[in-house]
């Protein structure tokens, strides 16, 4: 079910991007340079293609390492999901996701939707990026809440709480099931947000013929995808999916950016990063993706850990996890300088 939902949403977003980039706007008052590649020494289509192929391979490997590391860590005793080291690594990964939303996705959306290649009205007169990020966060909250409520109501009937055992009441099985559902909702929604962002950045890289940009992006995206994969892999591990579901979710994450690059190569004759359709479509998708990622990182990941019993019972662990989250955000901020 999880992998089917992820595949369906991924297909919808890819179709939306494809249609938007192949249809030109009926009217546009954009400057002449919009929709065309600037004439500089870095534009070289012949040299760009081999670099894009290298990007596909290296980013695929980096993504597989990132998302696979937490999944295989379940076989390492000191990296079990309930251990201190796992919680610290998870907070580091959550900081990476938070940094991705604030330092990569949202700024890109603001830049695209405020481009001079778009009309003054309405794009320069209303902050669409901030509005959609806010709306996306609220919708994510609604989905998160409704999924949990529906599950709880469907499983409330027929549940008889156990009596006191040694003076302690244990309706424990119900609580564990509810928490497991939360982990599964988090993993699915987080993967959706990451997939949208990954397709967009892969598409942009695959469509450009600027070899200077491609060279700098390869390194940045390898680190980006690897660290983001660590965060997603940790969530998938906690969700306790079947082995097949874990493999499919990890597989979809790993191939999304390489697939986006391949799609960009295929559409390179009609797609331009600064075209009217591309700026609007990618800008709006980035705004929605940023709101989702920021909400997930702050509410479902960091807040859930910091307000949980494990960290609330240890000030030292809180400090360690806070530093780990700061390092994750800082790492993505540094990468933002390259990308």
Buried (B, 14 or more C-beta within 10 A) or exposed (E): EBBEEBBEBBEEBBEBBBEBBEEEEEEBEBEEEBBEBEEEEBBBEEEBBEBBBEBBEBBBBBBBBBBBBBBEBBEEEEBBBEBBEBBBBBBBBBBBBBBBBBBBBBBBBBEBBBBEBBBEEEBBEEBBBBEBBBEBBEBBEEBBEEBBEEBEEEEEEEEEEEEEEEEEEEEEEBEEBEEBBBBBBBBBBBBBBBBBBBBBBBBBBBBBBBBEBBBBBBBBBBBBBBBBBBBBBBBBBBBBBEEEBBBBBBBBBBBBBBBBBBBBBBBBEEBBBBBBBBBBBBBBBBBBBBBBBBBBBBBBBBEBBBEEEBBEEEEEBBEBBBBBBBBBBBBBEEBBEEB
